[in-house]
Amino acid sequence: MRVLMAMSGGVDSSVAAAELIAAGHDVVGVTMRLWGGESDTGCCSVSDVEDARRVAQQLGIDHVVFNFTEDFNRHVVDPYVDAHRIGVTPNPCIECNRHLKFERLSERARVLGFEAVATGHHARIIHLDDGTPRLARAHDRAKDQSYVLYTCDRDELDRTLFPVGSMTKDVVREKAVALGLRTATKPDSQDVCFISRQGGRESFLGNRIPLRRARVVGTDGQPEGEVDSVELVTLGQRRGLGGPGGGPKKFVVEIKREGEEATVVVGPREMLMTQYEVIDNIVWPDGQPNEVVGAGLAVMVQCSAHGETAPATLKIEDGGLHLNWFEPHLRVSPGQSVVFYDPTDTYVVGGGIVSASRTK
Amino acid sequence: MERFARDSFANPTGSHRASREARQAIDESRDQIASLLGVLPGEIIFTSGGTESDNTVVFGAVRRTGGVAVTSNAEHHAVLHPVEHVNGIVVPVDAGGVIDLVALEEVLRQTPNVAVVSVMAVNNETGVITDMKSVSRVVREHAPKAIIHSDAVQAAPWMDLAPITAVVDSISLSAHKFGGPKGVGILWLRQGISVEPLMFGGGQERERRSGTHNVAGIVGTAAALVETRAEMDTVVRRVGVMRDRLVDKVTATVGGIHEVAPRSSRVPGSAHVCVEGVENEALLFLLDQANVCASAASACASGAMEPSHVLHAMGVDPNLARGALRMTLGHTTADADIDLAISALTESITHLRRS
């Protein structure tokens, strides 16, 4: 098969490329240039492109670089900034996978005559009894990345390969060492690639939007402190709220925005517990399941990249998709993705973004 | 060249027998190059390439006089970036890709202490030729103390450089653009004009560029320039015909091919086109698969293609600029290469537009 292998310059995609070659595929490596600005966290740096190129050379495959900086700005960076401006918590890695690694790269690969795009993600593609492909959790559950890949639809899954999804990370590193790949001991990338470690979110956002100070008050309206930038405050946050030490732990339970004025309300953890969330921007890999308009679809739900899962039922109510938790659950910050897995918590059945407006 | 790359290891600045041999080779190379440029041998400085030559003049002139550097917004980055670095003034080009002389005049009138005006003789992306005589006239009149520099890297294979050196004060050349080795450059600096050196050290090149000479490279550069000049008339004629056939045939077959400047204003080796409805990154990939080596604009450090600042400067529609393709023909290009390029281009463009 002709495969376009997305090589970030990390160990997973390096080994993935080697696996594809060993399996007899005709492989071309590609590194996407995504972020055109400054970065010190990896992902788009010149040294990562060099690593990818050197690995490709060592494996004897062609390597190209595609410049997708415009698309990245449009689909990932600008929405990230806008989300902070309006007070929701974005997940740029998911948007990058959705728009860049899948839509853009997958389409480019198709046009260039490739039958599949491969990435170094830890996830698997399984087929149900009727042959339907599903995005499944990685063999190495601790490294599973299916959460950030949930936007893959069926067509994309049919044209995607995850060569290291069936390996533990240890095996990946062992293989890289055995092959003598320069990326064998490279640490995993962790942070948002376009935010520099030195400046952090505050400096990145501060250069793009006005950051506003906000009062922090208790549920009784009594002042508790101040924050420098309300744009950086997230629902459920506990640290950095300027309150005095000691006493019961307090969490952000509400962020009020009235015109120019913003107020952060803190309260006990119990106030964050909820029975439901409303979900927007829903993705079903192949169409909405009938159950959500009927009795409800039982699913396991994951609310963050490496979060725990919890059972819930999905149902269309008042024209929107409601996620009803079995047990009261901590509220999920608006803007965050929630991913639905089958009741055995094995494969993705859909996902969406937590709405900022609760209709109930 | 081979002799100095393989057998003769001496440093030309030594005083012994072997050094003298290397020294002689450099001296002779310098004479040959000077005579082809219509300049004095002592005015030729060997550098590591066009970039170093350009940087030397921009930084060197500004550091020497404390004055201002002026250039156009379609220049090669080897000029544009140093000028921006020293907070110089960037003058727009017109839609044809040539520096706007009215705007240049305006800048020179308003800026009392212009140190250097740098204008490329031939644009590296589009092949557009600038008439250095008219640039020179404007600068001499309005900034008589300014050094007139011309990045002539892309002009060397296609035109007699003597008329350029006659009207400017310095030019940059890069050996590999006329068949010489990579990593060797020439800076011609008119006698009586001096700039601060970039490199200090052993005082080679009359204290103007320290660093041990690349003897083999310099000998190869001179040989390549001699041959380029000897064959120039024939090559220019032959390549022009091939370029026209390439662009005409592709245009007639697939349509939607735009040339950003008339061919008459460009060097014959430039087959720069904008392909409607196609992303050049995808097109370059398919051409590469078909063994056709082309480019789009310039590559950044990662190897990714950057959107062209030259086309932007010329006001080309950004959507059209996305399909910019920079094909270059040279003295080794043969009719069979053109046949291959025509078929690869027409197939790739048709495929991409259909997908």
Interface residues (C-beta under 8 A of the other chain):
Chain A: T31 R33 C44 V46 V49 R53 V64 V65 F66 N67 T69 R108 R110 V111 L112
Chain B: E281 A282 F285 L286 D288 C300 A301 S302 G303 A304 M305 E306 H351 L352 S355
